[in-house]
Amino acid sequence: MLDNITQTFQSHFSTTPLIAFAPGRINLIGEHTDYQEGFVFPAAVEKGIWVAIQTNDLDVCQLYSLDFDQEFKFELDAFSPKKRTLGNLCYGNGRFAEAGWVFHFGI
């Protein structure tokens, strides 16, 4: 997987990415209680999310999904979401994060 991500990133963006992996998680007990100071019994699972990132010194954000085989680009100063896409999800979450909102997504 790591080699595939690196090669795909380099073919799309002509640079070497920083790569990170976040494992998925299951809760054997205590669904949605850990962030409310309740008891949980979480465990990591093999499925998870891989991300490859790199700066580009442009005013353009470029996204590509291996799973969906989709590419999405937007100018940072002139983006206006119009329909539901992977790019809009990433952009929207980033804008909410800038405003101080925090979202927790499960797998």
C-alpha positions, 0 to 999 in steps of 0.5 A: 500500500505504501509504495502504491500511495507514494508512486501515485502521489509522485505521478500526480504531483511530481514530488515526494509526499509525507505519508501518515496512517490512522488505524480504524477503531472499534468500541467493544463497549461504550459507543460515543461515551469516551469524549463524554468522560464515559467508559470504553473498550476500544481496539484498533483494526487493520482498516484505516485511512492513509493520507499523503500530503505535501505543500505546493507553494501555490494558492491551489489545493489539489486532492486525489483519491485512490479509492474513488479515482477522482481528482479535485482542485480548488483555489484557496481564495475563490472556492465556492462549494456547489455539489457533494464531492470528496473535495467539498468534504475536505474543503468544508472540514478545513473551513470549519476547523479554521473557525474552531469547530471540531468533528469526529468521524467514525469509519 
